[in-house]
């Protein structure tokens, strides 16, 4: 049986191989943990960007609708005529406080805004994929006993694969001007 050779410092070759093997296992586990932290950071940054952008879009829509009037929900009829849609629709139009007709709609996977008779412009970032946008309106007409209210429900996601984040946002808006 061959004798185990000693290295200069007194370690055997087997002891050195065991130490290197343990080091490699520990480093592999550590690198996996570091990669998971990077993935979590990437997902967190993308979610923050999406939520900030979507928050700005919804806040802008809410503010304009709150001070608007003559809500028209749905693509049917004339958008300048008030129209309820308690079952929901993807298009909402109203007269702004400055007297300009504003329309919001879902176009593909983007929320778009039209001011007056101008072109529709995207109000959400391309990173946000809007899966569903629904406006619910009650009390749109004058002369009824219901104060106008709009409910907006948005279901969306960002990212793909393991870094995909799904979220749903809902807000309720009540008209500030008197409904007379």
Secondary structure in CASP SS format (residue, H / E / C, confidence):
PFRMAT SS
TARGET T0000
AUTHOR 0000-0000-0000
METHOD secondary structure of the structure
MODEL  1
X C 1.00
X C 1.00
X C 1.00
X C 1.00
X C 1.00
X E 1.00
X C 1.00
X C 1.00
X C 1.00
X C 1.00
X C 1.00
X E 1.00
X H 1.00
X H 1.00
X H 1.00
X H 1.00
X H 1.00
X H 1.00
X H 1.00
X H 1.00
X H 1.00
X H 1.00
X H 1.00
X H 1.00
X H 1.00
X H 1.00
X H 1.00
X H 1.00
X H 1.00
X H 1.00
X H 1.00
X H 1.00
X H 1.00
X H 1.00
X H 1.00
X H 1.00
X H 1.00
X H 1.00
X H 1.00
X H 1.00
X H 1.00
X H 1.00
X H 1.00
X H 1.00
X H 1.00
X H 1.00
X H 1.00
X H 1.00
X H 1.00
X H 1.00
X H 1.00
X H 1.00
X H 1.00
X H 1.00
X H 1.00
X H 1.00
X H 1.00
X H 1.00
X H 1.00
X H 1.00
X H 1.00
X H 1.00
X H 1.00
X H 1.00
X H 1.00
X H 1.00
X C 1.00
X C 1.00
X E 1.00
X E 1.00
X E 1.00
X E 1.00
X E 1.00
X C 1.00
X C 1.00
X C 1.00
X C 1.00
X C 1.00
X C 1.00
X C 1.00
X C 1.00
X C 1.00
X E 1.00
X C 1.00
X E 1.00
X E 1.00
X E 1.00
X E 1.00
X E 1.00
X C 1.00
X E 1.00
X E 1.00
X E 1.00
X E 1.00
X E 1.00
X C 1.00
X C 1.00
X C 1.00
X C 1.00
X C 1.00
X E 1.00
X E 1.00
X E 1.00
X E 1.00
X E 1.00
X E 1.00
X E 1.00
X C 1.00
X C 1.00
X E 1.00
X E 1.00
X E 1.00
X E 1.00
X E 1.00
X E 1.00
X C 1.00
X C 1.00
X C 1.00
X C 1.00
X C 1.00
X E 1.00
X E 1.00
X C 1.00
X C 1.00
X C 1.00
X C 1.00
X C 1.00
X C 1.00
X E 1.00
X E 1.00
X E 1.00
X E 1.00
X E 1.00
X E 1.00
X E 1.00
X E 1.00
X E 1.00
X E 1.00
X C 1.00
X C 1.00
X C 1.00
X C 1.00
X C 1.00
X C 1.00
X C 1.00
X C 1.00
X C 1.00
X C 1.00
X E 1.00
X E 1.00
X E 1.00
X E 1.00
X E 1.00
X E 1.00
X E 1.00
X E 1.00
X E 1.00
X E 1.00
X C 1.00
X C 1.00
X H 1.00
X H 1.00
X H 1.00
X C 1.00
X E 1.00
X E 1.00
X E 1.00
X E 1.00
X E 1.00
X E 1.00
X E 1.00
X E 1.00
X E 1.00
X E 1.00
X C 1.00
X C 1.00
X C 1.00
X C 1.00
X C 1.00
X C 1.00
END
